Amino acid sequence: MPFEFQPETLLAAQDIRIAFFDIDGVLTDGGVYFTEHGETLKRFSILDGYGLKLLRKAGILPAVITGRDSKPLRVRLEVRDAVRYVTRARGGEGAAREFCDLLVTASGQYRRLLDVARNTAL
């Protein structure tokens, strides 16, 4: 298991059946890349994508949202004060996978799903 989670965090995550992820800065590194033709590209982590697959296999629905960030919105929502867990990994660098691992571990299915993955492709 790549991440260690506190027991109280695992207990709090046991009943989660849907997980929402923002795109920019969570599933991507927040950067925008431009092709020579002016097309914009975003970088996604393969680790995060695999974590989302593990969630589905564990019966937890991954959902993605996107929108523009603003200071008034952050003040209004005070999201960070309400969360029970903040990932150590940064957005686009495995943060989503870390969160997926938390939920799959809390569901008690992490070891089984990894064993299945070793024998078959997800």
N, C-alpha and C positions, 0 to 999 in steps of 0.2 A: 504494500500500500504506500503510495508516494507521499501522502499527507497524514499527519497525526491530528486527531480532533479531540477536544475536551469532552468528557462524558456528558456534561450538561448540554453541550451543543448538539451532540448526537441525539439525546432524548428530545430536544426541542424540534429536531428535523424529522423525527420518525413519522409524523402524520402528514407530511407535505406530499401532495399528489400532483401539483403543477408548479413549475418553476419558470419565472419570467426573466428573460435576459434582454438587455438593451443591445443594440448593434454597435454603435460608435463608442469606442473606448472600453467596451466590455468584451464583445466578440471580435473586435478589431483593435489594433493598437492606437486608433484615433487618427492615424495619418491618412492622407489621400495621395495617391500616386497618379501621375499623368503619363499617358503614352505619347509618342511623338505626334499623334493625330489629335491630341487634346482630350482623349477619353479618360475618365477617372476610374481608378481601381482602388480597392481596399484590400488589406492584408488580413487574412483569417488564420487562426492557429489550428493545425490539424489535431492537436491534443484536445482543444475545446470541442471540436466536431466529434471526436470519438467519445468524449464525455457526454455529449448530448445523445449519442446512440446508446450509451450505457443507461442513461436515464429512461429512455423509451423501453429498453429491455427490462428495466426494473419496475415498469408500470407507472412511472412518473412522467407526466406530459411536459416536455420542454416547449416554451412559447417565446417568441422574440417580438420585441417592440422597438420602435425607433422614433425619434423626434428631436427637435432642437432643444439644447440645454440653455437655461437662462438663470441668472442669479435670483430674480424674484421667484421663480419656480422652486429653486432649491430652498429658499427661505420659507416658502409656503409649505413645502412638504417635509422639511427637516428629516429626510430619509435616514441619514446615517445615525441619527440619535435613536431611531426606532428599530434598527436591525440588531440581530443577535450574533451575527458573524460577518466579519469583513475579511476578504481573502488576503493572503499574503502576496500572491502573484498579482501582477498588474494586468489591466485590460489588454487583450490581444496577446498576452504572454502566458496564458494558462489559467487565468482567473476563473473562467467559466468551468474548465476541467476540475479545478480545485473544488468549486461549489458542487459540481456534479458528483464528484467522489464523496463529498460530505453526505449528500442525499442518498446515494447508493449504499454507502457504508451504514448509514442510519437505518436503511430499509432491511439490512441484514443480508443483502444479496451480493456484496462486492466480490467476495472470494469465488462464489459460484459462477458469477458472470465472467470473471477473468478466466476461470477454468474452461468455460464454454468457449470463450474467445480464442483460447490456445488451440482448441480442437477444430473450430469452424470460424469462418469469417462472419462478423456481425453484419 
